[in-house]
Amino acid sequence: MYVPKSTALKISSANHIILIDHKRDRQLPLKIYYPHAPGLFPVIIFSHGAGGSKAAFTYLSTFLASCGYICIHSTHCGNNVNIL
């Protein structure tokens, strides 16, 4: 999908979000990319796959956020490269 620069939205990100799973005594680190604009936006839950982290595929999520999507990346603890 091509988005001309004149129509691309400015983006922001939140990097240090950690959800706590008390039942399993685990942390779920998140990074969220989102359009820096008012409005309602669809959400994409992004899974990096084996050996990655929430820092993977930044180029893709910054592009998608500039097109009007919220992208949530998680780090799968125990199956990652230990980047929080």
C-alpha positions in Angstrom: 0.0 0.0 0.0 1.5 3.3 -1.1 0.8 6.3 1.1 1.9 9.7 -0.3 3.9 11.7 2.3 1.3 14.5 2.2 -1.4 12.1 3.5 0.8 10.0 6.0 0.0 10.6 9.6 2.6 11.5 12.2 3.3 8.7 14.6 4.3 8.1 18.2 5.3 5.0 20.2 5.1 3.8 23.7 8.1 1.5 24.4 8.1 0.5 28.1 4.7 -1.0 28.8 4.7 -4.2 30.8 1.6 -6.3 31.5 1.7 -8.7 34.4 0.3 -12.2 34.2 -0.1 -12.9 38.0 -1.5 -16.4 37.3 1.7 -17.5 35.5 4.0 -15.1 37.3 5.2 -13.7 34.0 5.7 -10.3 32.4 4.5 -9.3 28.9 6.6 -6.4 27.6 4.9 -4.4 24.9 5.7 -1.7 22.4 2.9 0.2 20.7 3.1 2.3 17.5 0.1 4.6 16.9 -1.0 7.6 14.8 -0.4 10.9 16.6 -3.9 12.1 15.6 -7.4 12.2 17.0 -9.8 9.5 16.0 -10.6 5.8 16.2 -8.0 3.4 14.6 -8.0 -0.3 13.9 -5.6 -2.4 16.0 -3.0 -4.9 14.8 -1.6 -7.4 17.3 1.9 -8.2 15.9 3.8 -11.4 16.8 7.5 -11.4 16.0 7.9 -15.2 15.8 10.6 -17.3 17.3 13.8 -15.6 18.6 12.6 -12.0 18.2 11.4 -9.3 20.4 9.0 -6.3 20.5 11.7 -4.3 18.8 11.4 -6.4 15.6 9.8 -5.0 12.4 9.9 -1.4 13.5 9.9 -0.3 9.8 6.6 -2.2 9.2 4.8 -0.9 12.2 5.9 2.7 11.7 4.5 2.5 8.2 1.3 1.0 9.3 0.8 3.6 12.1 1.4 6.3 9.5 -1.5 4.8 7.5 -3.8 4.9 10.5 -3.3 1.6 12.4 -2.3 1.0 16.0 0.3 -1.8 16.1 0.9 -3.6 19.4 4.2 -5.7 19.6 4.8 -8.1 22.4 7.9 -9.9 23.5 7.3 -13.6 24.0 9.3 -14.3 27.2 11.2 -17.5 27.0 11.2 -17.4 23.2 13.1 -14.2 22.5 16.4 -12.5 22.4 15.9 -11.0 25.9 15.3 -7.4 24.7 12.9 -5.5 27.0 
